[in-house]
């Protein structure tokens, strides 16, 4: 796996700015038309457990400390994840994906920290599993846009639309082609893990509560449970980020208030 943006995007400066804006708007209130009935979680990624595994618990910690550029705690979380069975490929993929939510500088700095952690572990005789590359290349052209639109709809619960996307249609094109196409088509990290990372990063970022609430719903749609999300908040609190834990609990409570039958 490489740490570079796919080359088929010919204007990287425009893409970076667009993604930063689009992720700030993605799934915000009034921007997504949801169906009346809450879509069921995707059975292909449904988690049979009501608790997070040790490996899963490390993912939102990695994301939260990356988002806040807390390198000492990021280092500890990376070691925790690798000790719990996170592969090097999965750890890289988490940090690569999160550039879309936290920016390229934080992603690059975190990848540099992961590189140091892996090298130091090798020097201590710890040889972490390398993991695997995606099983297939992402499609290109119109096929990429179609795949991204399908992934976006499954994760969001309905086709994404709204006045902002009408005002700037290219922002949704970037979302569909790059985030939900290029990135989410990479199957070396499953969707529940991707949402654990996204929720962790957004929870650690003040001012993006609407997006956090939306990604709590997305987490449930891709197979995580409300019990696991409550545990995520507890894990953040136990590792010293009480504010992030509070935002996660509030986002989950808001989601549950609008969706009966959830526990």
C-alpha positions in Angstrom: 0.0 0.0 0.0 1.3 3.4 -0.9 0.9 6.6 1.1 0.1 8.8 -1.9 -3.2 10.1 -3.3 -4.4 8.2 -6.4 -3.0 9.7 -9.6 -6.2 9.9 -11.5 -7.1 13.1 -9.6 -5.4 15.6 -11.7 -5.8 18.7 -9.4 -4.6 17.6 -5.9 -4.8 21.1 -4.5 -8.4 21.5 -5.4 -9.1 17.9 -4.2 -7.6 18.6 -0.8 -9.6 21.7 -0.3 -12.8 20.1 -1.5 -12.5 17.1 0.7 -11.8 19.2 3.7 -15.0 21.1 3.0 -17.0 18.1 1.9 -16.2 16.1 5.1 -17.3 19.1 7.1 -20.6 19.0 5.3 -21.1 15.3 4.8 -24.2 14.0 6.4 -24.9 17.2 8.2 -28.6 18.0 9.0 -30.5 19.0 6.0 -27.9 17.6 3.5 -29.1 14.0 3.4 -32.5 12.8 2.5 -33.0 9.7 4.6 -35.8 7.2 4.0 -38.6 7.1 6.6 -37.5 3.7 7.9 -33.9 3.4 9.3 -32.0 1.1 6.9 -30.8 -2.1 8.3 -27.1 -2.6 9.0 -25.3 -4.4 6.1 -25.2 -8.0 6.9 -21.8 -8.5 5.1 -20.1 -6.5 7.9 -22.5 -7.2 10.8 -20.7 -7.7 14.1 -22.0 -10.6 16.2 -20.6 -9.1 19.4 -22.0 -6.5 21.7 -18.5 -5.5 22.8 -15.5 -4.2 21.0 -12.5 -6.5 20.7 -9.1 -5.3 22.0 -8.1 -4.5 18.4 -11.3 -2.5 17.8 -10.8 -0.5 21.0 -7.4 0.7 19.8 -8.8 2.1 16.5 -10.8 5.1 17.9 -7.9 5.9 20.2 -5.4 6.0 17.3 -7.9 8.2 15.4 -8.6 10.6 18.3 -4.9 11.1 19.1 -4.1 11.6 15.5 -6.8 14.2 15.2 -5.4 16.2 18.1 -1.7 15.6 17.1 -1.0 14.1 20.5 2.0 12.1 19.5 2.9 10.5 22.8 -0.6 9.1 23.2 -0.8 8.2 19.5 2.4 6.2 19.9 0.8 4.4 22.9 -2.4 3.7 21.0 -0.5 2.4 18.0 1.5 0.0 20.2 -1.8 -1.0 21.9 -3.4 -1.8 18.5 -0.4 -3.7 17.1 -0.2 -5.7 20.4 -3.9 -6.5 19.9 -3.4 -7.9 16.4 -3.8 -4.8 14.2 -1.7 -5.4 11.1 0.7 -2.8 9.8 -1.4 -2.5 6.7 -4.6 -1.8 8.7 -2.8 0.8 10.9 -1.5 2.5 7.7 -5.0 2.4 6.2 -6.6 4.0 9.2 -4.1 6.9 9.1 -4.4 7.3 5.3 -8.2 7.4 5.4 -8.3 10.0 8.1 -6.5 12.6 6.0 -10.0 13.2 4.6 -11.3 14.1 8.1 -8.2 15.6 9.8 -6.1 16.9 6.9 -2.9 15.8 5.1 -0.5 17.3 7.7 -1.9 15.2 10.6 -2.1 12.1 8.4 1.5 12.4 7.3 2.8 13.1 10.8 0.9 10.1 12.1 2.2 7.8 9.4 5.7 9.0 10.3 5.0 8.1 13.9 3.7 4.6 12.9 6.9 4.0 10.9 9.0 4.8 14.0 6.8 2.6 16.2 7.1 -0.4 13.8 10.9 0.1 13.5 11.3 0.3 17.2 9.2 -2.8 17.7 11.4 -4.7 15.2 14.5 -3.7 17.1 12.9 -5.2 20.2 12.3 -8.5 18.3 8.6 -7.9 17.7 7.6 -8.7 14.1 4.1 -7.4 13.5 1.9 -9.0 10.8 2.3 -6.9 7.7 -1.3 -7.5 6.6 -2.4 -7.4 3.0 -2.9 -5.0 0.2 -6.4 -4.5 -1.3 -7.6 -7.6 -3.2 -8.4 -5.6 -6.3 -7.6 -2.2 -7.7 -10.3 0.5 -7.5 -12.3 1.0 -10.7 -11.7 4.1 -12.8 -13.7 6.7 -14.7 -17.5 6.3 -14.6 -17.2 2.9 -12.9 -15.4 4.5 -10.0 -18.1 7.2 -9.6 -20.8 4.6 -9.7 -19.1 2.4 -7.1 -18.5 5.4 -4.9 -22.2 6.5 -5.2 -23.3 3.0 -4.3 -21.0 2.9 -1.2 -22.1 6.4 -0.1 -25.8 5.4 -0.3 -25.3 2.2 1.7 -23.3 4.0 4.4 -25.5 7.1 4.5 -28.8 5.1 4.4 -30.2 7.0 1.4 -28.9 8.9 -1.6 -27.1 12.1 -0.4 -28.7 15.3 -1.6 -29.4 18.8 -0.3 -29.0 22.5 -1.1 -25.3 22.6 -0.5 -24.7 19.8 -3.0 -27.1 21.6 -5.4 -25.0 24.8 -4.9 -21.7 23.0 -5.4 -22.2 19.7 -7.2 -18.5 19.0 -7.6 -18.2 18.5 -3.8 -20.3 15.4 -4.0 -18.5 14.2 -7.1 -15.2 14.3 -5.0 -16.9 12.5 -2.2 -18.2 9.8 -4.4 -15.2 9.3 -6.6 -12.4 9.6 -4.0 -13.6 9.0 -0.4 -16.4 6.5 -1.1 -14.7 5.2 -4.3 -11.0 5.1 -4.1 -10.8 4.7 -0.3 -13.9 2.7 0.6 -13.3 0.3 -2.3 -10.0 -0.7 -0.6 -10.9 -3.9 1.3 -7.8 -4.2 3.4 -9.8 -2.4 6.2 -13.4 -3.3 6.8 -16.1 -0.7 7.0 -16.9 -1.1 10.8 -13.2 -0.4 11.4 -13.3 2.6 9.1 -16.3 4.0 11.0 -14.7 3.4 14.4 -11.8 5.5 13.1 -14.0 8.2 11.8 -16.1 8.5 15.0 -12.9 8.6 17.1 -11.4 11.4 15.0 -14.7 13.4 14.9 -15.3 12.9 18.6 -11.9 14.5 19.3 -12.6 17.5 17.1 -14.8 20.2 18.7 -17.3 21.9 16.4 -18.2 18.9 14.2 -21.0 17.5 16.3 -23.5 17.2 13.4 -21.1 15.1 11.4 -20.3 13.0 14.5 -24.0 12.3 15.0 -24.3 11.2 11.4 -21.3 8.9 11.6 -22.8 7.3 14.7 -25.7 6.4 12.5 -23.4 5.2 9.8 -21.6 3.0 12.3 -24.8 1.2 13.1 -25.6 0.8 9.4 -22.3 -0.9 8.7 -22.7 -3.4 11.6 -21.6 -1.8 14.9 -24.0 -1.9 17.8 -25.1 0.8 20.2 -23.4 -1.1 23.0 -20.2 -1.1 21.1 -20.5 2.7 20.6 -21.2 3.2 24.3 -18.0 1.2 25.0 -16.1 3.4 22.5 -17.1 6.5 24.6 -15.9 4.7 27.7 -12.6 3.8 26.1 -12.0 7.4 25.2 -12.8 8.5 28.7 -10.5 5.9 30.2 -7.6 7.1 28.1 -8.0 10.7 29.2 -10.2 12.3 26.6 -13.3 13.1 28.6 -14.6 15.7 26.1 -14.4 13.3 23.2 -16.2 10.7 25.3 -19.0 13.2 26.2 -19.4 14.2 22.6 -19.7 10.5 21.6 -22.3 9.8 24.2 -24.3 12.9 23.2 -24.2 11.9 19.6 -25.4 8.4 20.3 -28.2 9.7 22.6 -29.3 12.0 19.8 -29.3 9.2 17.3 -31.3 6.9 19.6 -33.8 9.7 20.3 -34.6 9.8 16.6 -34.6 6.0 16.1 -36.9 3.9 18.3 -36.1 0.3 18.9 -32.4 0.8 19.5 -30.7 -0.1 22.7 
